[in-house]
Amino acid sequence: MEDKKIIFSGVQASGFLTLGNYIGALRNWAKLQDDYNCLFCVVDQHSITVRQKPADLRKNAMDILKLYIASGIDPHKNILFFQSHVPQHVELAWVLNCNTYMGELQRMTQFKDKASRHSDNINAGLFTYPVLMAADILLYQTDVVPVGNDQKQHLELTRDIAQRFNNIYGDVFKVPEPYIGSVGARVMSLQDPTKKMSKSDSNPNGYIAMLDDPDTIVRKIKRAVTDSESEVAYREGKDGINNLLNIYSAVADKTIDEAVAEFSGKGYGDFKVAVAEAVVECLRPVQQKFNELSKDKGYIESIYKEGAARAERMAARTLRKVYKKIGFIER
C-alpha cells in the first residue's frame, strides 16, 4: 500500500442500506479513495448482537459489499472484506476487553438504547460491542475514522483504550482521529423528521432503501411529512421541508439556497415530485451496477477473498506485536 494515511470504516450487515447511508457514508467514502489507503469492512460480527436469521444475514452482507462497489468504491484501490473472514478482529477484541472497564461500557448510549429495544436479548456481546469496534479500528493502525454523531462516543472509547494500552505496554497502537471532512447532509426520517432515517424504523414509509424501485421512492416521498404552510423554505420549525431540501440538495448537487430559489412560488406537491425524481436518478446508476454485480458471483467472491487476505496480513502484524508486548509465547 502506498504511504498514505489509513482510513477504516464499515457498515453492519443487520439489514439493507438506506438513502441516508448512501448520502452520509458510501458516496463520501468513494471520494476518499484517492487520498487515503481505505479499508471498508462489512461488519457482520457486530450484527449478531441482535438475533439474525442466517439466510438474511448472508444476503444482507453480500448486498452491502455489492453496494459498496456500486457506489463507486473501487475494490482494486481499497480493501473490501467481511469482518468474520479476518480472525484477528475477535482475537484482539479479547485482549482489549481485558483493558476496558465495565463503567466505560455502561456509559455507552447505544448499549442503553439497544438494551431497551431488545430487552429479551441483552447479551454480553451487546455490552462489549464497542470493544470489538475498537479492535476493528486499532488492528490496522488506522489514522482517521469517518464517524457520524451516533458513533463519536465509540471512537472516544477506542482512543482511550489505545492510549491506556500504549501507556502500559509501550507504543503499540496509533491513536485514531475522527475524520473531519465534507460530510453529507444528515438524512432524517420521512415520517418523523426529528429522527435519523433508519432501516430499523417500524414505519417503512420513513426510509428509502438504496434498492427501492422508482415507484416506491416516489410514493414514499409523496407521503413525507411536511407542515401546514405552503412555502418551500429552509428554517426552524419546518423539519419535514428542511429534510426534503437537504435530500434534494445532496442528490441534485445544489446548495440549499439554490434549491429554495428553484421552488420559489411552487407548492409542496411540485416540490415532492422533483425531490422524488432527483432521488430516483441519483440511485439509478447505483442500482444498475448492483444488478450487474449480482450476476457475477465469481467476481464478487474474488474481491472479498483477496480483500480478506490483504486485511489479514495487516492485522496479523499488529496482533503479533500485541501478543509479544503482553507476554504471550510466540507461535
SEDREN-996429 format. One record per residue: residue number from 1; x, y, z of N, C-alpha, C, CB in turn. Coordinates in steps of 0.1 Angstrom, whole numbers, plus 5000, padded with zeros to 4 digits. Glycine has a CB too. Example, Ala and Ser with C-alpha at 12.3 -4.5 7.8 and 13.67 -1.06 7.14 Angstrom:
1	5132	4943	5078	5123	4955	5078	5132	4967	5078	5113	4955	5090
2	5128	4978	5071	5137	4989	5071	5129	5000	5079	5141	4994	5057
% end
This chain:
1	5008	4988	5000	5000	5000	5000	5009	5012	5000	4991	5000	5012
2	5004	5022	4992	5012	5035	4992	5012	5041	5006	5006	5045	4982
3	5022	5050	5008	5023	5057	5021	5013	5068	5022	5038	5062	5022
4	5001	5065	5025	4991	5075	5027	4985	5072	5041	4980	5075	5016
5	4977	5081	5046	4970	5078	5059	4960	5067	5057	4964	5091	5064
6	4957	5060	5067	4948	5048	5066	4934	5052	5072	4954	5036	5074
7	4924	5049	5065	4910	5051	5069	4904	5037	5071	4902	5060	5059
8	4896	5035	5081	4888	5023	5083	4874	5027	5086	4894	5014	5095
9	4865	5020	5079	4851	5022	5083	4843	5010	5078	4845	5035	5076
10	4831	5009	5083	4822	4997	5079	4808	4999	5082	4827	4985	5087
11	4800	4990	5077	4785	4991	5079	4781	4977	5084	4778	4995	5066
12	4772	4977	5093	4766	4964	5098	4758	4957	5088	4758	4967	5111
13	4758	4944	5088	4750	4936	5079	4737	4932	5085	4758	4923	5075
14	4731	4940	5093	4719	4937	5100	4706	4941	5092	4718	4943	5114
15	4708	4945	5080	4697	4949	5072	4701	4956	5059	4687	4959	5080
16	4692	4962	5052	4695	4969	5039	4701	4983	5042	4682	4970	5031
17	4706	4989	5032	4711	5003	5034	4701	5013	5028	4725	5004	5026
18	4701	5024	5035	4691	5035	5031	4698	5046	5023	4685	5040	5044
19	4689	5055	5019	4694	5067	5012	4703	5075	5021	4682	5076	5007
20	4700	5075	5034	4709	5081	5044	4723	5075	5045	4702	5080	5058
21	4724	5062	5044	4737	5056	5043	4745	5060	5031	4735	5040	5044
22	4737	5061	5020	4744	5065	5007	4749	5079	5008	4734	5063	4995
23	4740	5089	5011	4744	5103	5012	4754	5106	5023	4732	5112	5014
24	4752	5100	5034	4761	5103	5046	4774	5095	5046	4753	5100	5058
25	4774	5083	5040	4786	5075	5041	4792	5070	5028	4783	5063	5050
26	4785	5061	5021	4791	5054	5009	4796	5064	4999	4781	5045	5003
27	4788	5074	4995	4792	5083	4985	4804	5091	4989	4780	5093	4981
28	4805	5094	5002	4817	5102	5007	4829	5093	5007	4814	5108	5020
29	4827	5080	5011	4839	5071	5011	4845	5070	4997	4834	5057	5015
30	4837	5070	4987	4842	5069	4973	4851	5081	4970	4831	5068	4963
31	4848	5093	4976	4856	5105	4974	4870	5104	4981	4848	5117	4978
32	4871	5095	4991	4883	5095	4999	4894	5086	4993	4880	5090	5013
33	4890	5077	4983	4898	5066	4980	4911	5070	4973	4891	5057	4971
34	4912	5081	4967	4925	5085	4960	4935	5092	4970	4922	5095	4949
35	4930	5097	4981	4938	5104	4991	4942	5096	5003	4931	5116	4995
36	4936	5084	5005	4938	5076	5017	4939	5061	5013	4927	5078	5027
37	4946	5054	5021	4945	5039	5020	4933	5035	5028	4958	5032	5025
38	4923	5030	5021	4910	5027	5028	4907	5013	5029	4899	5034	5020
39	4902	5009	5041	4897	4996	5044	4882	4998	5047	4904	4988	5055
40	4873	4991	5039	4859	4992	5041	4854	4978	5043	4852	4999	5029
41	4849	4976	5055	4845	4963	5060	4830	4962	5061	4852	4960	5074
42	4825	4950	5059	4811	4947	5062	4812	4940	5076	4804	4937	5051
43	4807	4947	5086	4809	4943	5100	4798	4933	5104	4810	4955	5110
44	4799	4921	5099	4789	4910	5101	4789	4905	5115	4791	4899	5091
45	4801	4905	5122	4802	4900	5136	4794	4910	5145	4816	4899	5140
46	4795	4923	5143	4787	4932	5151	4772	4929	5150	4790	4946	5147
47	4768	4924	5138	4754	4923	5135	4747	4913	5144	4752	4919	5121
48	4754	4903	5149	4747	4892	5157	4745	4896	5172	4755	4880	5156
49	4748	4908	5176	4744	4912	5189	4729	4913	5190	4750	4926	5193
50	4722	4914	5179	4708	4913	5178	4705	4900	5169	4701	4926	5171
51	4696	4892	5173	4694	4879	5167	4691	4881	5152	4682	4872	5173
52	4698	4873	5143	4696	4874	5129	4691	4861	5123	4709	4879	5122
53	4684	4861	5113	4681	4849	5105	4693	4846	5096	4668	4850	5097
54	4699	4834	5097	4712	4832	5090	4711	4835	5075	4716	4817	5092
55	4700	4831	5068	4699	4834	5054	4699	4849	5051	4687	4827	5048
56	4692	4856	5060	4691	4871	5058	4704	4877	5060	4680	4877	5068
57	4712	4872	5070	4725	4878	5073	4734	4876	5062	4731	4872	5086
58	4734	4864	5056	4743	4862	5044	4739	4871	5032	4742	4847	5040
59	4726	4872	5030	4721	4880	5018	4725	4895	5021	4706	4879	5016
60	4722	4900	5033	4725	4914	5036	4739	4917	5035	4720	4917	5050
61	4748	4908	5040	4762	4911	5040	4767	4912	5025	4770	4899	5047
62	4762	4902	5017	4766	4902	5003	4761	4914	4995	4762	4890	4996
63	4749	4918	4998	4743	4930	4992	4750	4943	4996	4728	4932	4996
64	4755	4944	5008	4762	4956	5012	4775	4957	5005	4764	4956	5028
65	4782	4945	5004	4795	4945	4997	4793	4950	4983	4801	4931	4997
66	4783	4945	4976	4780	4949	4962	4776	4964	4962	4768	4940	4956
67	4769	4969	4972	4765	4983	4972	4777	4992	4974	4755	4986	4983
68	4787	4987	4982	4800	4995	4983	4805	4997	4969	4810	4987	4992
69	4807	4987	4961	4813	4988	4948	4804	4996	4939	4815	4973	4942
70	4791	4993	4939	4781	5000	4931	4781	5015	4934	4767	4995	4932
71	4785	5019	4946	4785	5033	4950	4798	5040	4945	4783	5035	4964
72	4807	5033	4939	4819	5040	4934	4831	5036	4941	4817	5054	4933
73	4830	5027	4951	4842	5023	4959	4850	5013	4951	4838	5018	4973
74	4861	5016	4946	4869	5007	4937	4876	4996	4945	4880	5015	4929
75	4872	4983	4943	4878	4972	4950	4892	4970	4948	4870	4960	4948
76	4898	4976	4938	4912	4975	4935	4920	4986	4941	4915	4974	4920
77	4914	4997	4944	4921	5008	4952	4920	5006	4967	4915	5021	4947
78	4909	4999	4971	4906	4998	4985	4906	4983	4989	4892	5005	4989
79	4906	4981	5002	4904	4967	5007	4890	4966	5012	4915	4964	5019
80	4883	4957	5006	4869	4954	5009	4868	4940	5014	4859	4956	4997
81	4862	4938	5026	4862	4924	5032	4851	4923	5042	4875	4921	5038
82	4848	4910	5046	4839	4907	5056	4847	4906	5069	4831	4894	5053
83	4842	4912	5080	4848	4912	5093	4851	4897	5098	4840	4919	5103
84	4841	4888	5096	4842	4875	5101	4853	4867	5093	4829	4868	5099
85	4859	4872	5082	4869	4865	5075	4883	4868	5080	4868	4868	5060
86	4884	4877	5089	4897	4881	5094	4897	4878	5110	4901	4896	5091
87	4902	4867	5114	4900	4862	5128	4907	4871	5138	4905	4849	5129
88	4916	4880	5133	4923	4889	5143	4914	4899	5150	4935	4896	5136
89	4903	4901	5143	4893	4911	5149	4889	4906	5163	4881	4913	5140
90	4885	4894	5164	4880	4889	5177	4891	4885	5186	4871	4876	5175
91	4903	4882	5181	4914	4879	5189	4919	4891	5196	4926	4873	5181
92	4920	4902	5189	4924	4915	5195	4913	4920	5205	4927	4926	5185
93	4900	4918	5201	4889	4922	5210	4890	4916	5224	4876	4919	5204
94	4895	4903	5225	4896	4897	5238	4907	4904	5246	4899	4882	5237
95	4918	4907	5240	4929	4914	5247	4924	4928	5252	4941	4916	5238
96	4917	4935	5243	4912	4948	5246	4901	4948	5257	4907	4956	5234
97	4893	4937	5257	4883	4935	5267	4889	4935	5281	4875	4922	5265
98	4901	4930	5282	4908	4929	5294	4915	4942	5298	4919	4917	5294
99	4914	4952	5289	4919	4965	5292	4909	4976	5291	4931	4968	5282
100	4896	4972	5293	4885	4981	5292	4877	4979	5305	4876	4979	5279
101	4872	4990	5310	4865	4990	5323	4850	4989	5321	4868	5002	5332
102	4843	4981	5330	4829	4980	5330	4822	4993	5330	4824	4971	5342
103	4826	5002	5338	4820	5016	5338	4820	5023	5325	4827	5024	5349
104	4831	5021	5317	4832	5027	5304	4821	5022	5295	4846	5025	5298
105	4819	5009	5296	4809	5003	5287	4795	5006	5291	4811	4988	5286
106	4793	5007	5304	4779	5010	5309	4775	5024	5305	4779	5009	5324
107	4784	5033	5302	4781	5047	5298	4777	5048	5283	4792	5056	5301
108	4779	5037	5276	4777	5038	5261	4762	5040	5258	4782	5025	5254
109	4758	5051	5252	4744	5053	5250	4737	5043	5240	4742	5068	5244
110	4745	5038	5230	4740	5028	5221	4736	5015	5228	4750	5025	5210
111	4744	5011	5239	4740	4999	5246	4727	5002	5253	4751	4996	5257
112	4726	5013	5260	4713	5016	5267	4701	5016	5257	4714	5030	5274
113	4703	5022	5245	4693	5022	5235	4689	5008	5230	4697	5031	5223
114	4699	5000	5226	4696	4987	5221	4690	4978	5232	4708	4981	5215
115	4696	4979	5244	4691	4971	5255	4676	4974	5258	4699	4974	5268
116	4672	4987	5256	4658	4990	5258	4649	4985	5247	4656	5005	5260
117	4655	4984	5235	4647	4979	5224	4647	4964	5222	4652	4985	5211
118	4657	4957	5228	4658	4943	5227	4660	4937	5241	4670	4938	5218
119	4650	4940	5250	4651	4937	5264	4651	4921	5266	4640	4943	5272
120	4646	4914	5256	4646	4899	5258	4660	4893	5254	4635	4893	5249
121	4669	4901	5249	4682	4896	5245	4694	4906	5248	4682	4893	5229
122	4695	4909	5261	4706	4918	5265	4718	4909	5267	4702	4927	5278
123	4726	4906	5257	4737	4897	5258	4750	4904	5260	4737	4888	5245
124	4760	4896	5263	4773	4901	5266	4779	4908	5254	4783	4890	5271
125	4777	4903	5242	4782	4909	5230	4777	4923	5228	4778	4900	5218
126	4764	4925	5231	4758	4938	5230	4765	4948	5239	4743	4938	5234
127	4769	4943	5251	4776	4951	5261	4791	4955	5257	4777	4944	5275
128	4798	4945	5251	4812	4946	5247	4814	4950	5233	4820	4934	5250
129	4803	4953	5226	4803	4957	5212	4813	4968	5209	4789	4962	5207
130	4814	4978	5217	4824	4989	5214	4838	4985	5215	4822	5001	5224
131	4841	4974	5222	4855	4969	5223	4859	4962	5210	4857	4959	5235
132	4849	4954	5204	4852	4948	5191	4853	4959	5181	4840	4939	5187
133	4846	4970	5182	4847	4982	5173	4861	4988	5174	4836	4992	5175
134	4866	4989	5186	4880	4994	5189	4890	4985	5182	4882	4995	5204
135	4888	4972	5183	4897	4962	5177	4897	4964	5162	4893	4947	5181
136	4885	4965	5156	4884	4967	5142	4893	4979	5137	4869	4971	5138
137	4893	4990	5145	4900	5002	5141	4915	5001	5144	4894	5014	5148
138	4918	4996	5156	4932	4996	5160	4941	4985	5153	4933	4994	5175
139	4934	4975	5148	4942	4964	5141	4950	4969	5129	4932	4953	5136
140	4944	4980	5123	4950	4984	5110	4958	4997	5112	4939	4986	5100
141	4962	5000	5124	4969	5012	5127	4963	5024	5120	4984	5011	5122
142	4950	5025	5121	4941	5035	5115	4944	5049	5119	4926	5032	5117
143	4946	5058	5109	4948	5072	5113	4935	5079	5115	4956	5079	5101
144	4926	5077	5106	4913	5085	5107	4901	5076	5105	4913	5097	5097
145	4890	5079	5112	4878	5072	5111	4866	5081	5108	4875	5063	5124
146	4859	5079	5096	4847	5087	5094	4836	5083	5103	4843	5086	5079
147	4831	5091	5112	4821	5088	5121	4809	5097	5121	4827	5087	5135
148	4797	5092	5123	4786	5100	5125	4784	5103	5139	4773	5093	5119
149	4775	5112	5143	4772	5116	5157	4770	5104	5166	4761	5125	5158
150	4763	5093	5160	4760	5082	5169	4772	5073	5172	4749	5074	5162
151	4783	5075	5165	4795	5067	5168	4806	5075	5174	4800	5061	5155
152	4805	5087	5177	4815	5095	5182	4820	5090	5196	4811	5110	5184
153	4810	5086	5204	4813	5081	5217	4822	5068	5217	4800	5078	5225
154	4819	5059	5207	4826	5047	5205	4841	5050	5201	4820	5038	5194
155	4842	5060	5192	4856	5064	5188	4864	5070	5200	4856	5074	5176
156	4857	5077	5208	4864	5083	5220	4869	5071	5229	4854	5092	5228
157	4860	5061	5231	4864	5049	5238	4876	5042	5232	4852	5040	5240
158	4876	5041	5219	4887	5035	5211	4900	5042	5214	4884	5035	5196
159	4899	5055	5214	4911	5063	5217	4916	5061	5231	4908	5078	5214
160	4907	5060	5241	4910	5058	5255	4917	5045	5257	4898	5059	5264
161	4911	5034	5250	4917	5021	5251	4931	5021	5245	4908	5010	5244
162	4933	5027	5234	4946	5027	5227	4956	5034	5236	4945	5034	5213
163	4953	5045	5241	4962	5053	5250	4965	5045	5263	4956	5067	5253
164	4955	5039	5268	4958	5031	5281	4967	5019	5278	4944	5025	5286
165	4965	5012	5267	4973	5001	5263	4988	5006	5260	4968	4994	5251
166	4989	5017	5253	5002	5022	5250	5010	5026	5262	5001	5034	5240
167	5002	5032	5272	5009	5036	5285	5014	5025	5293	4998	5044	5293
168	5007	5013	5292	5011	5002	5300	5022	4994	5293	4999	4993	5302
169	5020	4992	5280	5029	4982	5273	5039	4989	5263	5021	4972	5265
170	5038	5002	5261	5047	5008	5251	5039	5011	5239	5059	4999	5248
171	5045	5018	5230	5039	5023	5218	5035	5012	5208	5048	5033	5210
172	5022	5008	5209	5017	4997	5200	5007	5002	5190	5011	4986	5209
173	4997	5010	5195	4986	5014	5186	4987	5029	5182	4973	5012	5193
174	4984	5031	5170	4982	5045	5165	4968	5050	5171	4982	5046	5149
175	4968	5062	5177	4955	5067	5183	4948	5074	5172	4958	5076	5195
176	4936	5068	5168	4929	5074	5156	4922	5087	5159	4919	5063	5151
177	4921	5095	5148	4914	5107	5149	4900	5106	5141	4922	5119	5143
178	4890	5113	5145	4878	5113	5137	4881	5120	5124	4866	5120	5145
179	4875	5115	5113	4876	5122	5100	4867	5134	5100	4873	5112	5089
180	4873	5146	5098	4865	5158	5097	4867	5163	5083	4870	5169	5108
181	4857	5160	5075	4857	5165	5061	4844	5169	5057	4863	5154	5052
182	4842	5171	5044	4828	5175	5040	4819	5163	5041	4828	5180	5025
183	4809	5164	5049	4800	5153	5052	4787	5155	5045	4799	5150	5067
184	4780	5145	5041	4767	5146	5035	4757	5151	5045	4762	5133	5029
185	4746	5157	5040	4736	5162	5049	4730	5150	5057	4724	5169	5041
186	4727	5152	5070	4721	5142	5078	4707	5140	5073	4721	5146	5093
187	4704	5128	5068	4691	5125	5063	4682	5120	5074	4692	5114	5051
188	4670	5126	5075	4661	5122	5086	4649	5114	5081	4656	5135	5093
189	4642	5108	5090	4630	5100	5086	4620	5109	5079	4624	5094	5099
190	4614	5103	5069	4604	5110	5061	4591	5111	5069	4601	5102	5048
191	4589	5103	5079	4577	5103	5087	4579	5110	5100	4572	5089	5089
192	4591	5110	5105	4594	5118	5118	4607	5125	5116	4594	5108	5130
193	4607	5137	5110	4620	5143	5106	4628	5148	5118	4617	5155	5097
194	4624	5145	5130	4633	5148	5141	4642	5137	5144	4624	5151	5154
195	4640	5125	5137	4648	5113	5139	4656	5110	5127	4640	5101	5144
196	4667	5104	5128	4676	5100	5117	4669	5089	5109	4689	5095	5122
197	4670	5090	5096	4665	5079	5087	4671	5066	5091	4667	5082	5072
198	4663	5055	5093	4669	5043	5098	4662	5031	5092	4668	5042	5114
199	4670	5021	5089	4664	5008	5084	4656	5001	5095	4675	4999	5079
200	4658	5004	5107	4650	4998	5118	4637	5005	5121	4659	4997	5131
201	4634	5015	5113	4621	5023	5115	4610	5013	5113	4620	5035	5105
202	4601	5013	5123	4589	5004	5122	4580	5008	5111	4581	5003	5135
203	4580	5020	5106	4572	5025	5095	4580	5025	5082	4566	5039	5098
204	4577	5016	5073	4586	5016	5060	4585	5029	5052	4581	5004	5052
205	4575	5037	5055	4574	5050	5047	4584	5060	5053	4560	5056	5048
206	4591	5057	5064	4600	5066	5070	4614	5066	5063	4602	5063	5084
207	4617	5055	5055	4630	5054	5049	4629	5051	5034	4639	5044	5056
208	4640	5054	5027	4641	5050	5013	4653	5040	5013	4643	5062	5003
209	4651	5028	5009	4662	5018	5008	4669	5021	4995	4657	5004	5008
210	4682	5018	4995	4690	5021	4983	4685	5013	4971	4705	5018	4985
211	4679	5002	4974	4674	4993	4963	4659	4994	4961	4678	4978	4966
212	4652	5004	4967	4638	5006	4964	4636	5009	4949	4632	5017	4973
213	4625	5004	4943	4623	5007	4929	4617	5022	4928	4613	4997	4923
214	4618	5027	4916	4613	5041	4914	4599	5044	4919	4614	5045	4900
215	4590	5035	4917	4576	5038	4921	4575	5039	4936	4567	5027	4916
216	4583	5030	4943	4583	5030	4958	4589	5043	4963	4591	5018	4963
217	4600	5048	4957	4606	5060	4961	4597	5072	4959	4619	5063	4953
218	4590	5073	4948	4581	5084	4945	4569	5083	4956	4575	5083	4931
219	4564	5071	4958	4553	5070	4968	4557	5075	4982	4548	5056	4968
220	4569	5070	4986	4573	5074	5000	4576	5089	5001	4586	5066	5003
221	4581	5095	4991	4584	5109	4992	4571	5117	4991	4594	5114	4981
222	4562	5113	4983	4549	5120	4983	4542	5119	4996	4540	5114	4972
223	4544	5109	5004	4538	5107	5017	4546	5114	5028	4536	5092	5020
224	4557	5120	5025	4566	5126	5035	4559	5137	5043	4579	5131	5029
225	4561	5137	5056	4555	5147	5065	4561	5161	5061	4558	5143	5080
226	4552	5171	5061	4557	5185	5058	4551	5193	5070	4552	5190	5044
227	4543	5204	5066	4537	5213	5076	4525	5219	5070	4548	5223	5082
228	4519	5228	5078	4506	5234	5073	4508	5246	5064	4498	5237	5085
229	4521	5250	5063	4524	5261	5054	4524	5256	5039	4537	5268	5058
230	4528	5265	5030	4529	5261	5016	4542	5266	5010	4517	5267	5008
231	4550	5273	5018	4563	5279	5012	4574	5269	5014	4566	5292	5019
232	4581	5266	5002	4593	5258	5003	4605	5267	5008	4597	5252	4989
233	4608	5266	5021	4618	5274	5027	4625	5266	5038	4611	5287	5033
234	4638	5270	5040	4646	5263	5050	4647	5271	5062	4660	5260	5044
235	4640	5267	5073	4640	5275	5085	4635	5266	5097	4632	5288	5084
236	4638	5271	5109	4634	5264	5121	4619	5262	5121	4638	5272	5133
237	4615	5250	5126	4601	5247	5126	4595	5240	5114	4593	5259	5129
238	4604	5239	5103	4599	5233	5091	4608	5220	5089	4601	5242	5079
239	4608	5211	5099	4617	5199	5099	4615	5191	5086	4614	5191	5111
240	4602	5189	5083	4599	5180	5071	4604	5186	5058	4584	5177	5070
241	4602	5199	5056	4606	5205	5044	4622	5207	5044	4600	5219	5042
242	4627	5210	5056	4642	5211	5057	4648	5198	5053	4646	5215	5071
243	4643	5186	5057	4648	5173	5054	4647	5171	5039	4640	5162	5062
244	4636	5174	5033	4635	5172	5018	4644	5181	5011	4620	5174	5014
245	4646	5193	5016	4656	5202	5009	4670	5197	5011	4655	5216	5015
246	4674	5191	5022	4687	5185	5024	4689	5173	5014	4688	5180	5039
247	4679	5165	5013	4679	5154	5004	4681	5159	4990	4667	5145	5005
248	4673	5168	4986	4673	5173	4972	4686	5180	4969	4662	5183	4970
249	4691	5188	4978	4704	5195	4975	4715	5185	4974	4707	5205	4986
250	4715	5174	4982	4725	5164	4982	4725	5156	4969	4724	5154	4994
251	4713	5151	4965	4712	5142	4953	4713	5150	4940	4700	5134	4953
252	4709	5163	4940	4709	5171	4928	4722	5180	4927	4697	5181	4927
253	4730	5179	4938	4743	5186	4939	4741	5201	4938	4753	5181	4927
254	4732	5206	4946	4729	5220	4946	4730	5225	4961	4715	5224	4940
255	4732	5238	4963	4732	5243	4976	4717	5244	4981	4739	5257	4977
256	4715	5246	4994	4702	5248	4999	4695	5260	4993	4702	5249	5015
257	4703	5271	4992	4698	5284	4987	4694	5282	4972	4709	5295	4988
258	4701	5275	4965	4698	5272	4951	4685	5264	4950	4709	5264	4943
259	4683	5254	4959	4671	5246	4959	4659	5254	4962	4673	5234	4968
260	4661	5263	4973	4649	5271	4977	4645	5280	4966	4653	5279	4990
261	4655	5286	4959	4652	5296	4948	4645	5289	4937	4665	5302	4943
262	4649	5276	4934	4643	5268	4923	4628	5266	4925	4650	5255	4922
263	4624	5265	4938	4610	5262	4941	4602	5274	4946	4609	5250	4951
264	4607	5285	4944	4601	5298	4948	4587	5299	4941	4609	5310	4945
265	4576	5301	4949	4563	5302	4943	4556	5289	4939	4564	5310	4930
266	4563	5278	4941	4558	5264	4938	4553	5258	4951	4568	5255	4931
267	4543	5249	4950	4537	5242	4962	4545	5230	4966	4523	5239	4959
268	4541	5224	4977	4547	5212	4982	4546	5200	4972	4542	5208	4996
269	4535	5200	4965	4532	5188	4956	4543	5188	4945	4519	5190	4949
270	4545	5200	4938	4556	5200	4928	4569	5198	4934	4555	5214	4921
271	4572	5203	4946	4585	5201	4952	4587	5186	4955	4585	5209	4966
272	4578	5179	4960	4579	5165	4963	4582	5157	4951	4567	5160	4971
273	4575	5160	4940	4577	5153	4927	4592	5155	4923	4567	5158	4916
274	4597	5167	4924	4610	5170	4919	4621	5163	4928	4613	5185	4920
275	4618	5162	4941	4627	5155	4950	4627	5140	4947	4623	5157	4965
276	4615	5135	4945	4614	5120	4942	4622	5117	4929	4600	5116	4940
277	4620	5125	4918	4627	5123	4906	4642	5124	4907	4622	5133	4895
278	4646	5133	4915	4661	5135	4917	4667	5123	4925	4664	5148	4925
279	4660	5118	4934	4664	5106	4942	4665	5094	4933	4655	5103	4954
280	4654	5092	4925	4654	5081	4915	4666	5081	4906	4641	5081	4907
281	4669	5093	4900	4680	5095	4891	4694	5093	4898	4680	5108	4884
282	4695	5097	4910	4707	5096	4918	4710	5081	4920	4706	5103	4931
283	4700	5073	4924	4702	5059	4927	4702	5050	4915	4691	5054	4937
284	4697	5055	4904	4696	5046	4892	4709	5039	4888	4690	5054	4880
285	4720	5047	4886	4733	5041	4882	4738	5031	4893	4743	5051	4879
286	4735	5034	4906	4740	5025	4916	4732	5012	4916	4737	5032	4930
287	4719	5013	4913	4711	5001	4912	4714	4992	4900	4696	5004	4912
288	4717	4999	4889	4721	4992	4877	4734	4985	4879	4723	5002	4865
289	4744	4991	4885	4757	4985	4888	4755	4973	4898	4767	4995	4894
290	4747	4975	4908	4744	4964	4917	4738	4952	4910	4734	4969	4928
291	4729	4954	4901	4723	4943	4893	4733	4936	4885	4711	4948	4885
292	4742	4944	4879	4753	4937	4871	4762	4929	4880	4762	4948	4864
293	4766	4934	4891	4774	4927	4900	4768	4914	4906	4779	4936	4912
294	4755	4915	4907	4747	4903	4912	4748	4891	4903	4733	4907	4915
295	4751	4894	4890	4751	4883	4880	4765	4877	4879	4747	4888	4866
296	4775	4882	4887	4789	4878	4886	4794	4873	4899	4798	4889	4880
297	4789	4862	4904	4793	4857	4918	4808	4855	4919	4785	4845	4921
298	4814	4850	4908	4828	4847	4908	4837	4859	4911	4832	4840	4895
299	4833	4870	4904	4840	4883	4906	4839	4888	4920	4835	4894	4896
300	4827	4888	4926	4824	4892	4940	4832	4884	4949	4809	4892	4943
301	4832	4871	4947	4840	4862	4956	4855	4865	4956	4837	4847	4952
302	4860	4868	4944	4874	4871	4943	4877	4884	4950	4878	4872	4928
303	4868	4894	4950	4870	4906	4957	4871	4904	4972	4859	4916	4953
304	4861	4897	4978	4861	4896	4992	4872	4887	4997	4848	4892	4997
305	4876	4877	4989	4887	4868	4993	4900	4875	4993	4887	4855	4985
306	4902	4882	4982	4915	4890	4981	4916	4901	4992	4916	4896	4967
307	4904	4907	4994	4903	4918	5005	4907	4912	5018	4890	4924	5005
308	4901	4901	5022	4904	4895	5035	4918	4891	5036	4895	4882	5037
309	4924	4886	5025	4938	4882	5026	4947	4894	5028	4943	4875	5013
310	4944	4905	5022	4952	4917	5024	4950	4923	5038	4949	4928	5013
311	4937	4923	5042	4934	4928	5056	4941	4919	5066	4919	4928	5058
312	4941	4906	5064	4947	4897	5074	4962	4899	5075	4944	4883	5071
313	4969	4902	5064	4983	4905	5065	4986	4917	5074	4989	4907	5051
314	4978	4927	5072	4980	4939	5080	4976	4937	5095	4971	4951	5075
315	4965	4930	5097	4960	4927	5111	4970	4918	5118	4946	4920	5110
316	4976	4908	5111	4985	4899	5118	4997	4906	5123	4989	4888	5108
317	5002	4916	5116	5014	4924	5121	5011	4930	5134	5018	4934	5111
318	4999	4937	5135	4995	4943	5148	4993	4933	5159	4982	4952	5146
319	4986	4922	5156	4983	4913	5166	4996	4906	5172	4974	4902	5161
320	5006	4903	5163	5018	4897	5167	5025	4907	5177	5028	4895	5155
321	5025	4920	5174	5031	4930	5183	5024	4930	5196	5031	4943	5176
322	5011	4930	5196	5003	4930	5208	5006	4918	5217	4988	4930	5205
323	5006	4906	5211	5008	4893	5218	5022	4893	5224	5007	4881	5209
324	5032	4898	5217	5045	4899	5222	5046	4908	5234	5056	4903	5211
325	5040	4920	5233	5040	4930	5244	5034	4925	5257	5033	4943	5239
326	5023	4918	5255	5015	4913	5268	5021	4900	5274	5001	4911	5265
327	5031	4894	5266	5038	4883	5272	5033	4869	5267	5036	4883	5287
328	5026	4868	5257	5022	4855	5251	5034	4849	5244	5010	4856	5241
329	5036	4836	5245	5047	4829	5238	5044	4829	5223	5049	4814	5244
330	5054	4832	5215	5053	4833	5201	5049	4819	5195	5066	4838	5194
331	5040	4819	5185	5036	4807	5179	5047	4801	5171	5024	4809	5170
% end
